Amino acid sequence: MRTEIAAIAASAILALAAIYAMLVLIAVLVWRARRPRYATGSLPPVTVLKPLCGAEPGLYAHLRSYCEQDYPEFQLIFGVRDPADPALAVVARLVSEFPQLPIDVVVNAQQHGSNCKISNLINMTECARHDLLVMADSDTWVRPDYLKSVTAPFLDRGVGLVTCVYCDVPTTGVWSRVGAMYINEWYVPLVVLGWLFGHRAYVSGQTLCVRRATLEAVGGLPALADQLADDYRLGELVRAQGLRIVLSPYLVHAEHHEPDLDALTYHELRWMSTIRVLQPLSFAFLFASFTLPLALLGATLIPAEPSSLATLLWALVAVAIAARLLVHLVHRLGGDRPLLADLWLLPLRDLLLAWFWCRSFFTSRITWRGNEFAVDSAGIMRRVS
């Protein structure tokens, strides 16, 4: 009887792992086959807002890529909260290097809520000259066709917000590489799988492109000032206006830097807690996405005696592992990083993923840029004194 129960459990677990891994692989391949489309005719002027905090690795190159846009008219606004912020030296270099560009720098410490990034953006928007706004994180870099791509969907008046998925490029160090795998091999594949099945609620702060009128209609950025997931909340408000969110096929690149295991833990617990707050029911079923731990668990339950069922179950183990390996490899195709360099990190990556998921059920506090916050069930965060 015990053997039969184990066989049933193994069948369910391994079928789940294999099916999910194959669906994710298909979604990733379909997504990679998409090509950006570009706006034609008269292109609307754009204001790009870049909130900054500190001299992050590669900041000059990242910001410079936004100065090199192949776009007829755009304004750049860089904002910091601290007049001693070292990012200002990088901005000053760009201002002197691109004197023809309208670049504004905002230094304002005024706090509008618990979310410091949104407070920074609120201070910056007072200088925005144009009605189409692009907000992008400081650790991203783009090609010259970026603005043409993310503004193209606004030719349709029914579009209220455009966002992008992104690919993390790690700095040197094991924990940066493990952290980048979280985004590239778990989170983004999860997003594109949802997109493949018609889910259109995804919004990422790596790129938020929105009309000023739409932003004002939902209460402006102050409506997001205390939100943990400000990007997700903005998407909710935009959809409530009867407008669509478009996930652009444009792939943004982002630097991923994790100096040590503690930094990785803080980041991933915050991200997991964010998902749990936003989608509590879906979050409980995320274990289905932990392919290697599920395959390992299922393999331990396969009956030892040779049988057709055991053969089938071992085949499911092979399918799950093969699909997981391909998801690991496919995003590296055409890139500069060695194809097999991080293969040995796969078991560690997936086990940590499962561990952080378990831990996030037992905490309502997060750490963000050295500050601790309590987060309630509505996603409102309050600083813990």
Buried (B, 14 or more C-beta within 10 A) or exposed (E): EEEEEBBEBBBEBBBBBBBBBBBBBBBBEEBBEBEBBBBEEEBBBBBBBBBBBEBBEBBBEBBBBBBBBEBEEBBBBBBBBBEEBBBBEBBEEBBEEBEEBBBBBBBBEEBBBBBBBBBBBBBBBEBBEBBBBBBBBBBBBBBEBBBBBBBBBBEEEEBBBBBBBBBBBBBEEBBBBBBBBBBBBBBBBBBBBBBBEEEEBBBBBBBBBBBBEBBEBBEBBEBBBBBBBBBBBBBBBBBEEEBBBBBBBBBBBBBBBBEEEEBBBBBBBBBBBBBBBBBEEEBEEBBEBBBBBBBBBBBEBBBEEEEEBBEEBBEBBEBBBBBBBBBBBBBBEEEEEEEEEBEEBBEBBBBBBBBBBEBBEEEBEBBBEEEEBBBEEEBBBEEEE
